[in-house]
Amino acid sequence: MRIKGFKQIIINKKTMPYLLLLPAFLFIGAFMLYPIGNTVVMSMQHNVMIDPGGVRFVGVENFKTLLLHDEVFHLALKNSLVWVLGNVFFQSTLGMALALILNQNMKCRGFIRAITFSPWAVSGVIVSLMWSFMYSESVGVFNDIMLKLGIIDSRISWFSTGSRAMLAMIIATTWRGIPFFAINFLSSLQTISEDMYESARVDGAGALKRFFYITMPMMKDTVVLTLLLRTIWTLNIVDIIYSTTAGGPANTTLTVPVYIMNTFMGSLDYGYTSAMAVIMAVIMIVFALAFIKITKYGKESLY
């Protein structure tokens, strides 16, 4: 009887949800919280693998060096901003256009959707290799097409200048990222009742008014969430940039994640690179909180 009473005390309606979530919490703690905490600790250390002096606590020295003296880090932050804004703008705009098209009744709609969404399944390394060949100065398809159309007089070296290299990589990642927005926007579009559009048509609302006063308000939460997720993922992209330019030429395509990777591989400095990772995490957390607050995610529509 005592055992039964003890079980009733431990396992009741209030404690049961926490007991069911306990394995997930333990998993997150082991594989996420501990590495995050360890990174924060290392960011306040002089921790260089090849330094015989060993590990020692230096406080905020790594952060001061990064924020006050590391000009390459400042450049990487600016490049990261351009990289994220360019990618998210083009991917979301074209993804919305594609979702609106795929939401229409058409022949072989399922097959067309499958083909349209296929770039999202391609890995970043393969994307970088494929687009590098297409951008090739000697055998690239882009130079060949533009020469035949008379757009250019001689072949272009796409990765010879920073602005051109950044644009080339944004185009490549846009091609890969459009399906992510299209999938999510299309699923949200299909939840909107056709009766709302029909009523708007009867009232004389045109296509633009129906889009801004019906479609966008009904899709607001989906748009906000996909923009937030894609912004964070794009900021953390390493494979495409590293495989294509490795941050060149002259650091003009160097983003913070690529700079972290280059710095660690060159110096094996756990402390300094951990400080960069912590700054990146803080930037993303602040951005996410501000973005959710400004867009009023989960609340009434902005429109």
N, C-alpha and C positions, 0 to 999 in steps of 0.2 A: 504493500500500500504506500509505503514511503517513497519507493522508487517511482511508482505511478504518479504520486503527487509532485515529486521533483520534476518529472518529465513535463507535467502540465504547467509548472511554473516556467520552465526553460522554453518550452515550445508552445507558444500561444499565438494569437492573432497579431500581436505587436512585434514579437521577436522573429516570427517565421520569415518575413521578407528579408530581414538582415541575415539570417542563417542561409537562405537561398542565394543571396548575393555574396556571401563570404568567399566562396572559391574564386569568383571573378575579382574581388578586391585583393585577394592574396596574389593572384596572377598578375594584376596590374602593378601591385607593389613590388613584386619580384623582378618584373621585366621592364617597368617604366619608371616608377618612382625612385628606385635605388639608382639606376643609371643617371637620372636627372640630378639627384642629390649628390652623387659622386662627381658629376661634371661641375656643379657649383663649388664643391670643395676644391677640386683641382684648379679652378679658375683663380683661386686665391693662393696658389702655390707657385714656386719656381720648380717646375717638374719637367726636366728635359731628359729624355732617355739616355742620351750619349754624354750627359754631364756627370763627371765623377764626383762632383760635390754633393750629389744626392738631392732629395726633396726637402724644401724648406718653405715655411709660410711667409708670404710677402704681402698679404692684405689685398688692397685694391691697386697695387702697382701695375698689374697687367691691364686693368681697365683704364688707368690713367694714361698708360703708354698708347693704348689703342685709340682712345678718344681725343687725346691732345697732340700726339706726335706721329701717329701712323697715317701718313697721307694716302698710302695705297688702300688702307681700310676705308678711308673717307671716299675715295674714288669708287671702291667696290659698293659702298652704300648707294651712291648716286646711280651707278650702273644697275644695281638691283631694282631701284625705283623705276627706271626706264624700262627694264626688262619685264617687271610685273605689270606696269600700266599698259604697255604695248600688247602683251600677250592677253591679259584679261579683257581689254577693250575689244580687240579683234575677235577673240574666241567667243565672247558673250554675244556680240552683235551678230556675227555670222551664224552662231549657234541658234539664236532666236529666229533668224530668217529661215534657216534650214528646218527648224521645228514647225514653223508655220506652213512651210511647203509640204512637209511630210504628214501634216495633220489633215491635208485635203484628201478627198477620195480620188484614187488613181489606180490604174492597172498595175499589178505586180507590186503593190505597196509593201508587202512584207519583205520581198527580195530587195527592193530599193533601200529599205530601212537597214537591212542587214549589211549591205555593201557600204552604206553611208557611215555606219557605226564602226566598221572594221578598223580604221586607223587607231582607235582608242586601245585596241588589243596589241598593238605593235610596241615593242620595248623601246626605251629611249636610245639605247646604243644602236639598234637597227635603224631607227629614224635618223640619227646623226650620220650614219654611214650612207644611207640611201640618198639623203639630201646633199651630202658632201659630193657624191658623184654627180648629182644633177647640177650642182653649183660649180663643178670643175671648170677651170679656165680652158682646158684643152679639149675635153670630151663631154662637157656638161650640156644637158639638153636645153637649159635656159639660154645659154649663149647661142646655141645652134638655132633655136627658134627666133630669137631676136635679130640675129644676122639675116636670116631668110626673110623676115618681115621688114627689114630695113630700119629697125629701131636703133641699132647700134652699128658703127662702122668697124669696130674691132672687138675682140673678145675681152670680157670684163673679168678681172680678178676679184671675186666677191669678198674675199677675206683679207684684202690688202689694206683697207681702211676701216677704222673703228665703226663709223656710222653704218657703212654698208654691211659689215660683218654682223652687227647687232640686228639690223633689219632682216638679213638673210636667216638668222637663227629664229627670230620672232615669227617669220613666215613658216618655218619648218615646225615649230612647236604649236603654232596656230592650227596648222593642218591636223596635227595629232590631237589637239585639245577641243576642237569644235564638236566632235561627237559627244563629249561629256556634257556640254551645255545642251546640245540638241536632245539627248536622251531625257534629261531631267525636265527641260522645258516642254517636250512633247508629252511626257507623262502628266504634267500639270495641265496642259491644254486640254487633254482628254477628260479632265474632271469638270470642265466648265460646261454648263448646260447650254444646248443650242437654243433653248427658248429665250435666253437672255439676249443673244444676238438677234433673234427674230424680232423681239420686242423693240430693240434699238433700231432695226431697219425700218420697222413700221413708223417709228417716231422720226425718221429721216436722218439718222446718224450714219455718217460715211465710214469708210474703212478705218481711217485714222482715229476718229472719235471712238469707234468700237474697240480699237486696240488700246487706247490710252485710258478709257473710262470703264472698260469691262475686262479685257484680257490682262493688262498689267496689274490692276488691283487684285484680281483673283489669283494671280501668280506671284504676288509680292514675296511671300515667305520662301517659295522655291527659288526665286531669283536671288534673294539676299543670301540664302544658305549656299547656293552654288557659287556665287561670287566670292563669298568668304572662303570656302574650301579651296577653290581654284587659286585664289590669291596666295594662300598659305603653301599649297603644293608647288605653285610656280616659283615662289621665292626660294624653295628648297631644292629646285632642280639642279643637278650636278652633271648627270650623265651626258646630256645632249651638248652642253657647253664644253665640258671637258673633252669629249670625244671629237668635237669639231674645231674649236680654237684654243682650248685650255686657258681661256681668258685673254688671249691676244687679239689683234696686234697691239703691243705696248699697253696691255691691261685695259684696253677700251671695251672689252666684253667680259671683264672680270667681275663676277658677282661675289657676294660674301660667302656663300657655301663653297664656291670654287676656290676662293682665297683661303678659306680654312683648310681645304684639302691640299692645296699647293704648299701652304706654310707648314703643315704637319709633315708632309712627305719630304720637305726640304730640311727641316730642323728637328723633327720628332719632339716638338715642344708641346707637351700635354697642357701645361698651364696657360700659355698664351692662346692656343687654339680653343681651349675650353672657355676662356673669357669671351672670345668672339661668339661662340655658340650660345653663351648665356645672354649676351647683348641681343643676338638674333631672337632668342626665345622671348625676351622682354618686349622687343619691338612687335612681335607677332601677337603676344597676349594683349598689349595695349591697343593695337590696331583692331583685334577681334572684339574687344569690349566696346571700343568707341564705335565701331561699325554697327554692332548689334544695337547699341543705344541710339545712334542717329537714325538708323533705318526702322527702329521699333519692331524688330523681329518678333513674331508671335502675337503682335497687338493689332490694332486697327490699321487699315490700309493707309498708305501715304497719300492716296489720291482722293 
